[in-house]
């Protein structure tokens, strides 16, 4: 019995950093997934506004309203089609920041 004394503490000291790293990875994946969904929804909303003939300022405002502050919006029109790309930087802290983006294409309403 005396030889096993403190073994639980040693095992916990070895396993705890692994558990913390796994939890941080799951948290980062969750934050990235939520941000990707937000920018995709923002791109769809902005593309719909552009398809209805709204000016670019209103299209950008629609994307910011749905995507949140800090998004960048790129609108391009080509004939009867409009493409909107919304991107946002995600990350920081222990992880390097990276960019998620969403693109939507819509047919311009007559």
C-alpha positions in Angstrom: 0.0 0.0 0.0 2.8 2.5 0.8 4.4 2.1 -2.6 1.2 3.2 -4.4 0.7 6.3 -2.3 0.6 9.4 -4.4 0.1 7.5 -7.7 -3.3 9.1 -8.3 -1.8 12.5 -8.0 0.9 11.6 -10.5 -1.6 10.2 -12.9 -3.7 13.3 -12.7 -0.7 15.5 -13.2 0.0 13.6 -16.4 -3.5 13.4 -17.8 -4.8 16.9 -16.9 -2.8 18.8 -19.5 -4.1 16.5 -22.2 -7.7 17.0 -21.1 -7.2 20.8 -21.1 -5.8 20.8 -24.6 -8.6 18.6 -25.8 -11.2 21.0 -24.3 -9.5 24.0 -25.8 -9.6 22.3 -29.2 -13.3 21.5 -28.9 -13.9 25.1 -27.9 -12.0 26.5 -30.8 -13.9 24.1 -33.2 -17.2 25.3 -31.8 -16.3 29.0 -32.1 -15.2 28.5 -35.7 -18.3 26.5 -36.6 -20.6 29.2 -35.2 -18.6 32.0 -37.0 -18.8 30.0 -40.3 -22.6 29.7 -40.0 -22.9 33.4 -39.2 -20.9 34.6 -42.2 -22.8 32.1 -44.5 -26.1 33.5 -43.2 -24.9 37.1 -43.6 -23.8 36.4 -47.2 -27.2 34.9 -48.0 -29.0 37.9 -46.4 -26.8 40.4 -48.3 -27.2 38.6 -51.6 -30.9 38.6 -51.2 -30.8 42.4 -50.5 -28.6 42.9 -53.6 -30.9 40.8 -55.7 -33.8 43.0 -54.8 -31.9 46.0 -56.1 -30.8 47.6 -52.9 -27.7 49.8 -53.0 -24.3 48.5 -51.8 -24.6 50.4 -48.5 -27.8 48.6 -47.6 -26.3 45.3 -48.7 -23.3 45.8 -46.4 -25.6 46.9 -43.5 -27.6 43.7 -44.0 -24.4 41.6 -43.8 -23.2 43.4 -40.7 -26.5 43.1 -39.0 -26.5 39.3 -39.5 -22.8 38.6 -39.3 -21.9 40.9 -36.5 -19.4 43.6 -36.1 -16.0 43.1 -37.7 -17.2 41.4 -40.9 -15.9 42.5 -44.3 -18.2 42.4 -47.2 -17.4 42.2 -50.9 -20.2 42.6 -53.5 -19.7 41.9 -57.2 -22.3 42.2 -59.9 -22.0 40.4 -63.2 -25.0 40.8 -65.5 -28.0 39.2 -63.9 -26.1 37.7 -61.0 -24.7 39.2 -57.8 -22.0 37.6 -55.6 -21.6 38.5 -52.0 -18.6 37.3 -49.9 -18.6 37.9 -46.1 -15.5 37.2 -44.1 -14.5 37.6 -40.5 -11.4 36.9 -38.4 -11.7 34.2 -35.7 -9.3 33.1 -33.1 -6.8 34.6 -30.9 -5.7 33.6 -27.4 -3.7 30.4 -27.6 -4.7 29.9 -31.3 -3.5 32.0 -34.2 -6.3 34.1 -35.7 -7.7 32.9 -39.1 -10.4 34.0 -41.4 -13.7 32.3 -42.1 -15.8 33.3 -45.1 -19.2 32.6 -46.7 -20.3 33.3 -50.2 -23.7 33.6 -51.7 -24.9 34.1 -55.3 -28.3 35.4 -56.2 -30.1 36.2 -59.5 -31.0 39.9 -59.7 -34.8 40.4 -59.6 -36.3 42.2 -62.6 
